[in-house]
Amino acid sequence: MSYLRFDKTQMINLEESLQREILRTNRAGAYHCSTIVGCNTRKYHGLLVIPVPELDDENHVLLSSLDETVIQHGAEFNMGIHKYHGDNYSPKGHKYIRDFDCEKVPLTVYRVGGVVLKKEIVFVHHENRILIRYTLLDAHSETTLRFKPFLAFRSVREYTHENAKASREYHEVKNGIKTCMYEGYPDLYMQFSKNVDFVFKPDWYRNIEYSKEQERGYDFNEDLYVPGYFECKIEKGESIVFSGGTTEVETDTLLDVFQYEVDDRTPRDSFRHCLINSLHQFHNKQDGEHYVISGYPWFKSRARDLFISLPGMTLANNEYDEFYSAMATAEKAIRNFINNEPISVKIYEMQHPDVLMWAIWCLQQYAKNTSMNECVSRYGKLIEDIMMFLYHQKHSNLFLHDNGLVYSNGKDEAITWMNSTSFGRPVIPRTGYIVEFNALWYNALRFSAEVCRAMGNDFFADQMESTSIKTAESFVNVFCNEYGYLLDYVDGMMMDWSVRPNMIFAVAFDYSPLDKKQKKQVLDIVTKELLTPKGIRSLSPKSGGYNPNYVGPQVQRDYAYHQGTAWPWLMGFYLEAYLKIYKMSGLSFVERALIGFESEMRFHCIGSISELYDGNPPFKGRGAVSFAMNLAEILRILSLLDKYNNQ
């Protein structure tokens, strides 16, 4: 039985199937995302969603969906599905689904009377092209297929509605047509691997609704333009490939191209392979640069997320070339920032005070996976330059005080990973001495001192080692309290006593200012108050303001975002800390803790992990359907488990 297979009963039950989504990307910014029955429930959903840099920095939905109809003896059976006002679904093509499998590529089997039709979807790597292969497995009489494209040509942040400006013009190309609804957009080429008839029958399908947007308190309906339909006959055993892309394709090659793309995929036949396959979706190579997308479907490449994700998504699977390539682009952003130049690449939020220290942590993981000599050879100068920049206080919002701790102002702007804002103000104004900033700082001082000494810069290495002694002493004095956990931040007389997960970094990092007893006390508190099967809570239920459910309108969700919701990526650092304390005796606990994430492979975004989860049972997945840091950290821990088991 396939690892990711869903039967008829699960597919025709819309309460179940509409909660499960699939994501495919081209690793160059474009993607396909929808539910497993093909009914779009988000404005971000679409069959072909691509960046259009000539217009803006957003993704744009060109082809929203493609409805298939089986025609036999003059009877039509439409296999599409859309939601309209009043919870009306039309057509109800999901009722014909007999099987769905997502192990290699999304594969759906439909049965209409004596007709059995298989549908498979792939996104061509590094092209703005979606391919769909239809294979007629069985039929007892002459069969015709009809394909009706639903076009949007709009940003993922907006909706399209019936209007007179939309162009109805189209041009015939080999085995299809090309069309473009608005000036500034690329042409959309819709072609088939065999000759088809196109019937021009323009119309607008009005008031299509997106239930996920309605849940989030946003506008949730739009009109989609249908220029007409394609039609062709298909024989039993025959395969036909549809191509939707922004360039014309040689249709005679489509069948071979489709099979090549299928063979090139990592099978999702295990938990580990699901993680690897999903992590590949976050690579974004364009214009000679290599980015890491933070999450789908709405995130871009964020600096902090990049450095936290990169070790797990590359080094944990021995994909060193991908690490080098992504770091080459990241280094451009780093050097732009420390040289006070405009950022020349599309990596955002470089200005946050902890980002450069996360970059050091990222390179530290490279040293652990290769060797210190290799790290010094490749990245020693970069590490030295980063630490010189920070140590000499050239960062506009990271100040090294005489006590060895670093101080940042977070009152007016959200500067940590807990970055939710409401009405332009941070929901959690973490400011002053921030606990993970200083854990990162101590770790960076110690590791960078080793690097600089290996490079022959003993003077700077001595300076950092001397500072680290003060940092360690001050860290314990400032953050440790009599209850055995660490304060979240301290700003003068203001001390935040909330029990939050940020203290776990001081236990997980290779260099910690805490002694063994203090580490165990912190780990115990996190275990008792923050641990869930789906990640580490952002706030303890015992702390004031606990709000574990990420639901409702935007403002309501902003106030819940880091006030009790559970975050899977934090589990990576928690489990690493657990292994540091308990070593081999902690292996069974870590293995059990990962079970909750393996079960997620069949829910929400199939084969992936959602951005965050409610902090209370049943711990429902929320936010972005697939989040890089979560997948990367879980894969990193699986890799760490392998090393322990192989000792």
Secondary structure, 3 states (H helix, E strand, C coil): CCCCEEEHHHHHCHHHHCCCEEEEECCCCCEEEEECCCCCCCCCCEEEEEECCCCCCCEEEEEEEEEEEEEECCEEEECCEEEECCCEEEEEHHHHEEEEECCCCCEEEEEECCEEEEEEEEECCCCCEEEEEEEEEECCCCEEEEEEEEEEEEECCCCCCCCCCCCCCEEEECCEEEECCCCCCCCEEEEECCCCEEEEEEEEEEEEECHHHHHCCCCCEEEEEEEEEEEEEECCCCEEEEEEECCCCCHHHHHHHHHHHHHCCCCCCCHHHHHHHHHHCCEEEECCEEEECCEECCCCCEHHHHHHHHHHHCHHHCCHHHHHHHHHHHHHHHHHHHCCCCCCCCCECCCCCCHHHHHHHHHHHHHHHCCHHHHHHHHHHHHHHHHHHHHCCCCCCCEECCCCCEEECCCCCCCCCCCCEECCEECCCCCEEEHHHHHHHHHHHHHHHHHHHHCCCHHHHHHHHHHHHHHHHHHHHHHECCCCCECCEEECCEECCCCCHHHHHHHHCCCCCCCHHHHHHHHHHHHHHCEECCEEECCCCCCCCCCCCCCCCHHHHHHHCCCCCEEHHHHHHHHHHHHHHHHHHHHHHHHHHCHHHHHHHHCCECCCCCCEECCCCCCCEECCCEEHHHHHHHHHHHHHHHHHHCC
